[in-house]
Each structure stands twice: as structure tokens, then as C-alpha cells.
């Protein structure tokens, strides 16, 4: 993209990124779409307000322009707020426990050191577990915008090659596992899409998409689709596809036949 174009389009960029004022958003969207500035829209939708992103997505879907949607489904992050982790919380947790113990043991024999050590270990272990869970929650990025795009593309994938191709790219290139998996399942649950990938010889993409689903049932369906052309796969020397059939086909006889072809 020619970055100087941002100067030319500056009046449109600001309201789209900020999502305000509302009366400037619609004209900005209309202007960029009329200019067919698909690359600029792709970049803008990575960071603009969610409502604005959905508005642009709806327009692009109407026009059947899928390239910007593919970029957004692969790369847009979801801006969300997380609770702040207070440093030193582990020591505070064990300190509270000791205060309670000391309060209960006033005027009595003190708590043995080995019990105190066990309490410290348990308190710190619990704090580490909480911290790890919070960090994992912070690392998960479930963007409603990405999911919205995938669902809309999934509705069209069976009848539109371009929509299916966009889903394949998302399934193989998105930055988040759950996003890749969702896109892959949309393809795997579309018999038309699976058949189209097989008949067009895109077996490598088909197998990668199948594995992204992490579902044995879908991998079995895709293996069945591949097995319909097992002789063609043998003639073309597609050993990877034959091995995939041998691993995932639900019929043991077909599995054995595919394995025999790879061994032969």
C-alpha cells in the first residue's frame, strides 16, 4: 500500500478508527467503498471500533468482496479489559493465613515450622495457579468480529468458491487456534466445499484444514471424500493423501487398501 494515500484519505481514516462522530462514519465508509480502497479498509478494520468494523463488513459482504474480510479474520485482535494482577499477592495470601493462625494460637503453643512451611507452599501454589489461569485468560482472544466474518463466509462457502477460499486461508493462517479451528469446521461441515477441494486437486490444503478441526469425525469425512478418487491419488503419487486415508477413513478395508498403496 502506498502510505501517502493515508494523507489523501485522512478525513476518512479518523472517524473510522475512532467510530465518532456518527454522522461522519457513514460518509467515510461510503467514500472508501466507492473508491474500492480494499487494502486501506483491510488495515482500518484491524483496529477500528467494533461497530464500525461490522458496518464495513456488511457492505463488503453485499459486494462479495472477501479479501479484506480474510485479512481481518486472520489478524484482528479483540480489545478487552482484564483485571489487574497485583504484584506480591502470593506473599499477602500466606501472610493472611499466618495472621489467622497466630490469632487462633495466642496463648498456646506456636505452630511448628514444618506446618508453616507446608502452608506457605500451599498458598504459593494456589497463587501460581490463579496467576497462570489469569494469564491464560488474557492470552485467549475470542474476537466477535472474527467469528462474525467466519460465520457469514460459512453460509456462502458451499455455493461461492471465493467464500470457501477465504475460509481456507483463515483456517490455515489465522493467528489464533480457535479462529483457525472454527473456519476449518465450516469447511469440514460443507460437503460441497470438501468435494470442491478434492476435485480441484487441493489435497494438501484439505488435509491441513482437516487437522485444524481436531475432530476425528470431520477428518473421517474428508478421508472418505479423498478415497472416492483413490486410484487417481495413486496414479499421481499423492502419498500424503493416501496416508491420510489410511489414518482416518472409517472403513477398515479402505484404510488397509490405502496403506497398501503407500507401502507398495
SULLIN-V646766 format. One line per field, one symbol per residue. phi: phi as a letter, one per 30 degrees, with the letter a starting at -180 (. if undefined). burial: b if it has 24 or more other ideal C-beta (glycine too) atoms within 12 Angstrom, else e. Layout:
# SULLIN-V646766
phi = ???
burial = ???
This chain:
# SULLIN-V646766
phi = .dddddddcedddeddddibdedcdedddddddddhdddddeddddbdeeddedddeddddddhccedddddddbdccdbcbdddddiddddddddddddddddcdibdddedddeddddddddddddddddddddddddbcdddddddddddddcddcbdddddddedddcbddbedddddddddddcceddddddddcicdddedddedddicdddddddddddddcdddddddidddddddddcbddcdddeddddddddd
burial = eeeeeeeebeebbebbbebeeeeebeebbebbbeeebbebbbbbbbebbbebbbbbbebbbeeebbbbbbbbbbbbbbeeeeeeeeeeebeebbeebeeeeeeeeeeeeeeeeeeeeebeeebeeebeeeeeeeeeeeeebebbbbbbbbbbbbebbeeeebbbbbbbbbbbbbebebbbbbbbbbbbbbeebbebbbeeebbebbbbbbbbbeeeebbbbbbbbbbebbeebeeeebeebbebbbbbbeeeebbeebeebeee
